[in-house]
Amino acid sequence: MSRDERQTYAGFPNRVRRVPVPAPLLGSLLERIDDLAELKCTLRVVGLLSEKRGYPRFVTLGELQADRSLALAVSPDGSLAAAEQIEQALGRAVKRGTLAFAMVGSGKSRQPIFGLNTESDRSALSAISKEGARPHQMDTAPAQPPTERLNIFALYEQNIGLLSPMIADELREAEGLYPEDWVEDAIKEAVTRNKRSWRYVATILDRWEREGRGYGESGQYPKKTARF
């Protein structure tokens, strides 16, 4: 098989999972990021964050350095150790302001964790760092999708009501904007609260995007007081 054949992609499946990406990363920031490894690392962080449970969502340096896809992306020819390339690229992303980081753990277990450079995530990562938590004490496991899932349109009709063309368009848009399980969980929460309308589901999704996913029924989180 030739190199060109290996690099050719067969195309995306119809039901490909979509990852929400901050709009500036595909616009104004795309014009500024002049280092390919930095761009690849930033996109990989965004992808991994979308798979996380709980709040705040973050990835550790060790997790990124152990990621096979990222290692091959930044150092396909092995000219420089992938782990070193990744660490350097993450440093450039932090310096640029696309990623936020904090140090957690102590001694040999001390390492950086990374999140998006938003005000809420900066505060949350800073709070984690001050609490002295260790990486293995925090829930960083990716969400595991069920082996069988209802399609989002059937899920809506079974739990909320009849599907109009306008609602179908809203559902398609939500699938592209939010992690795979968010719409399903938001529909379940709306049913639990006996608020069976798309408007209420959309309100839940908007709140989760602004504040993060909650651990309690209210969806609220302890107040964040620290900031980088």
N, C-alpha and C positions, 0 to 999 in steps of 0.2 A: 504494500500500500504506500502510495506517495505521500509526501508531506502535505500537499494540497488536499488530498483525500482525507487525511487525518484531521485537518483543520476545518473541513466543510461540516456545517451543522445541518441536520435533516429538517429542522424547523420545529416550532413550538407546538405541542399538542393543544387541542381545543380547550381542555380544562386545566391549562397550566396554572400553577399557583402564582399569584401576583404579590409582589413585595412593595409596600408603600415606601417611596423615596422622597425625601425633602425636596421640594421643587427647585430651590436654588442650586442644588447639586447637579441638576440637569440643565441649568441655565447659567446664571452669572458666575457661580463657582466653577463650572465646567470650563469657562474661559480662563480662569486663573490657575487652576491646578496643572502645573507643567511637568509633574513627575508621575510616570505611569504607575509605579509601585504604590505611591501614595493614593492615587485614585482607586486602584484595585483593592487596597486594604480598607479604604473608606467604604466602598460599596459592599465589601464582604462583612464589615461590621454592621452596616445597615441591615443586610440580609439575616445575619445571625440574631440581631436584636429582635427582628420580627418573629422569631421562633421561640422567644423566651416566655416563661410564665411569670406572673407576679409583677411587682413594681418595687423599686426601680429595675429596669432591664439593663443589663450590662454584660460585657464579655471580658474575660481575663486575658492578659498577655499570653499565658500558657496555652489557653484554649485556641487563640489565634495562631500561635506558632505550631500547634499540633494539627492544624487544619490542612489536610492534604491538598484540597483545591486551591487554597491560598498560597501554599508553598510552591506548587507548580506554576501558579500564575506569576509570582514575583521572581522566581529563579528557575526557569525551565532548563537552562543549560548548566546550572550548578556553579556559575562563575563566582558567586558569593553565597555563603550559607543562607538558606531561606529564612531561618530564625532571625539572623542579623538583619537581613533585608526588611523583614516584617517590622522589627522593632524600630529601625530607622524611619521607615515609611509612616508608622504610627506617630512617631515623634514629629514628623513634618505636618501631619494632619492636625495634631494638637496645637502646634505652633501657628498653623493657618487659622485655627478656630473652628474647624468642622467637627472635631471630636473633643469631648471633655474626658478627663481622667482623674483618678484618685489612687492613692497607695493604701493597700489593706494588708493585714497580717503583720507578723513581726519576725525578726531574724531571717532565717533562710526561706521562710514561707512568704516573706513580704514581696508583693508584686503589684503592678498597676492593673486597674480595671478601667474599661472604656465605655462611654455612652455617647449619645449625641450631645452636641454643645447647645443645649437649650437651658433656659433659666431653671426650670424644674429639675432637669436631670443633673445639672451642676450642683444644685443644692442637695439633692438626694445622695449623689456620690460622695459629696463632702461629709454629709451626716454619717454615711456608712464608714468612711475613713476615721472619723472621730470616735465612733463607737468601738473601733478596734477589732472589727469582725475579720475572720479569716476567710479566704475564698471558699474553702470546703464547707464552711458553715452556712453559706448562702445558697439559695435555690437558683442555680444557673442552668438547670436541665432544660433542653429544648422540649417544647410541647410535642407530644406524640399523637398524631391524628388517629381517630378510631379506624378500625379496619373497614367498617362500612359507614358511609355518610349519606344522609338524604341530600339530594340536590337542593340548592338554596330556594328555588321556586316552590318545590313541593313542601319544603319545611315551612315556608311562609303560609301557603294555602292551608296546611294542616293545623297551624297554630294561630294565625292572625286573621286571615280572611281571603276572599277571592282576589286573584291577581289581575290587576288592570295593566294595560300597556305602560302607563306612566310608572307604576310601582315596579314593574319588571325592569325598566330602565334604571330606576333608583337602585335596585338590587344588584344589577350588573356593575354599576358604578361603585357601590359599596364593596363588592368583591375585589375590585382593583385597588381600592383605597386602604383597606384594613386587612390585618392578618386573617388567615383562613377560618379560624374558629371564632373570631369576634362577632360576626353577624349572627351565627348560630347561637352563641351564648347570649347576645343581646335580645334575640327573639325569645329565648327561654326566660330571661329576666322579665321581659315585658309580660309574658304569660303568667309568671309567678305573681306579678303585681296586678294582674287582671287589667292591664293597659294594652289591649290588643289593637294597636295601630302602628303603621309604619312611622308616623311622626314620633311616637314614643321610642321606637327602636332606634331611629336616627339620632334622637337626643342622647340616648345611652352611648352610642358609638362616638358621638362628638365629645361627650364628657370623658370617656376613656382615653380618647386621643389627646385631650388637653391635660388630664390629670393622672393618667395611667390606670391600669386595672386595679380595682379594689379587692381587699380581702374579706370585707364584710358586705352585707346586703346593701348598705348605703352607697358603696362604691367610692367612699372617701378614704383618705389616707391621713396618717399622723402629719401634723403640720411640720413643714421643712423649715428649719431656722438657719442653717448654715449655707454658705456660698463660697465658691472658689474666688 
